[in-house]
Amino acid sequence: MEIEHVVISACITIFSLGLLIISLGSYRRYRNAKLLVVSSVFILFLIKGLLLSIGLFVKDAPQLFDVGTIGGIVDVVILVLLFLVTLKR
């Protein structure tokens, strides 16, 4: 386990959790549907960070998250959601 991977995984997880809390608070205040889509993006980042962390710290855990395949699919879903938010009026 390299320290860089641990730091990056922790940063992704903590930052996405913070942004998720902020975006859900904003949705609760303004009731804008775009904020729900943005919140779903942050949920995906949070899940990705948690799965990366589990893969780093649990030696006997099955490979839950392959950065090459599943990570790429999650990233594409995130990009599509962000694109849809920018297009929606």
C-alpha positions as YAML, in Angstrom:
chain: A
units: angstrom
residues:
- id: 1
  name: MET
  ca: [0.00, 0.00, 0.00]
- id: 2
  name: GLU
  ca: [1.52, 3.27, -1.11]
- id: 3
  name: ILE
  ca: [0.92, 6.40, 0.91]
- id: 4
  name: GLU
  ca: [-0.04, 8.38, -2.20]
- id: 5
  name: HIS
  ca: [-2.97, 6.05, -2.89]
- id: 6
  name: VAL
  ca: [-4.17, 6.36, 0.69]
- id: 7
  name: VAL
  ca: [-3.98, 10.16, 0.63]
- id: 8
  name: ILE
  ca: [-5.75, 10.43, -2.74]
- id: 9
  name: SER
  ca: [-8.49, 8.01, -1.69]
- id: 10
  name: ALA
  ca: [-9.02, 9.88, 1.57]
- id: 11
  name: CYS
  ca: [-9.17, 13.24, -0.23]
- id: 12
  name: ILE
  ca: [-11.71, 11.97, -2.77]
- id: 13
  name: THR
  ca: [-13.88, 10.50, -0.04]
- id: 14
  name: ILE
  ca: [-13.81, 13.45, 2.35]
- id: 15
  name: PHE
  ca: [-14.15, 16.12, -0.32]
- id: 16
  name: SER
  ca: [-17.03, 14.35, -2.05]
- id: 17
  name: LEU
  ca: [-18.81, 13.88, 1.28]
- id: 18
  name: GLY
  ca: [-18.47, 17.59, 2.03]
- id: 19
  name: LEU
  ca: [-19.74, 18.58, -1.41]
- id: 20
  name: LEU
  ca: [-22.63, 16.13, -1.10]
- id: 21
  name: ILE
  ca: [-23.70, 17.67, 2.20]
- id: 22
  name: ILE
  ca: [-23.51, 21.18, 0.72]
- id: 23
  name: SER
  ca: [-25.44, 20.24, -2.42]
- id: 24
  name: LEU
  ca: [-28.18, 18.46, -0.46]
- id: 25
  name: GLY
  ca: [-28.48, 21.48, 1.81]
- id: 26
  name: SER
  ca: [-28.79, 23.70, -1.24]
- id: 27
  name: TYR
  ca: [-31.45, 21.43, -2.70]
- id: 28
  name: ARG
  ca: [-33.40, 21.53, 0.53]
- id: 29
  name: ARG
  ca: [-33.32, 25.31, 0.46]
- id: 30
  name: TYR
  ca: [-34.00, 26.00, -3.24]
- id: 31
  name: ARG
  ca: [-35.78, 22.82, -4.48]
- id: 32
  name: ASN
  ca: [-33.97, 22.93, -7.82]
- id: 33
  name: ALA
  ca: [-33.89, 19.58, -9.68]
- id: 34
  name: LYS
  ca: [-30.41, 20.33, -11.02]
- id: 35
  name: LEU
  ca: [-29.08, 20.18, -7.49]
- id: 36
  name: LEU
  ca: [-30.37, 16.62, -7.15]
- id: 37
  name: VAL
  ca: [-28.40, 15.57, -10.23]
- id: 38
  name: VAL
  ca: [-25.30, 17.28, -8.87]
- id: 39
  name: SER
  ca: [-25.87, 15.51, -5.55]
- id: 40
  name: SER
  ca: [-26.03, 12.18, -7.37]
- id: 41
  name: VAL
  ca: [-22.65, 12.97, -8.95]
- id: 42
  name: PHE
  ca: [-21.18, 13.57, -5.51]
- id: 43
  name: ILE
  ca: [-22.74, 10.32, -4.26]
- id: 44
  name: LEU
  ca: [-20.99, 8.48, -7.09]
- id: 45
  name: PHE
  ca: [-17.68, 10.11, -6.17]
- id: 46
  name: LEU
  ca: [-18.25, 9.17, -2.53]
- id: 47
  name: ILE
  ca: [-18.98, 5.55, -3.43]
- id: 48
  name: LYS
  ca: [-15.93, 5.46, -5.66]
- id: 49
  name: GLY
  ca: [-13.75, 6.81, -2.85]
- id: 50
  name: LEU
  ca: [-15.15, 4.35, -0.33]
- id: 51
  name: LEU
  ca: [-14.57, 1.41, -2.65]
- id: 52
  name: LEU
  ca: [-11.02, 2.58, -3.32]
- id: 53
  name: SER
  ca: [-10.44, 2.84, 0.43]
- id: 54
  name: ILE
  ca: [-11.82, -0.61, 1.09]
- id: 55
  name: GLY
  ca: [-9.58, -2.02, -1.63]
- id: 56
  name: LEU
  ca: [-6.54, -0.34, -0.07]
- id: 57
  name: PHE
  ca: [-7.10, -1.29, 3.55]
- id: 58
  name: VAL
  ca: [-8.72, -4.73, 3.41]
- id: 59
  name: LYS
  ca: [-6.20, -7.22, 2.09]
- id: 60
  name: ASP
  ca: [-8.58, -10.20, 1.90]
- id: 61
  name: ALA
  ca: [-11.45, -8.26, 0.31]
- id: 62
  name: PRO
  ca: [-12.32, -9.27, -3.22]
- id: 63
  name: GLN
  ca: [-11.39, -6.77, -5.87]
- id: 64
  name: LEU
  ca: [-14.53, -4.64, -5.49]
- id: 65
  name: PHE
  ca: [-13.30, -1.79, -7.59]
- id: 66
  name: ASP
  ca: [-11.11, -2.14, -10.63]
- id: 67
  name: VAL
  ca: [-9.93, 1.37, -11.44]
- id: 68
  name: GLY
  ca: [-9.53, 0.52, -15.10]
- id: 69
  name: THR
  ca: [-12.95, -0.92, -15.87]
- id: 70
  name: ILE
  ca: [-15.51, 0.01, -13.24]
- id: 71
  name: GLY
  ca: [-13.75, 3.27, -12.46]
- id: 72
  name: GLY
  ca: [-13.96, 4.25, -16.10]
- id: 73
  name: ILE
  ca: [-17.65, 3.44, -16.24]
- id: 74
  name: VAL
  ca: [-18.33, 5.47, -13.08]
- id: 75
  name: ASP
  ca: [-16.37, 8.39, -14.52]
- id: 76
  name: VAL
  ca: [-18.39, 8.26, -17.76]
- id: 77
  name: VAL
  ca: [-21.67, 8.25, -15.80]
- id: 78
  name: ILE
  ca: [-20.45, 11.23, -13.78]
- id: 79
  name: LEU
  ca: [-19.53, 13.14, -16.93]
- id: 80
  name: VAL
  ca: [-22.88, 12.38, -18.57]
- id: 81
  name: LEU
  ca: [-24.77, 13.57, -15.50]
- id: 82
  name: LEU
  ca: [-22.79, 16.79, -15.36]
- id: 83
  name: PHE
  ca: [-23.36, 17.32, -19.08]
- id: 84
  name: LEU
  ca: [-27.12, 16.82, -18.66]
- id: 85
  name: VAL
  ca: [-27.19, 19.35, -15.83]
- id: 86
  name: THR
  ca: [-25.55, 21.95, -18.01]
- id: 87
  name: LEU
  ca: [-28.02, 21.34, -20.86]
- id: 88
  name: LYS
  ca: [-31.19, 21.34, -18.79]
- id: 89
  name: ARG
  ca: [-32.92, 24.72, -18.59]
...
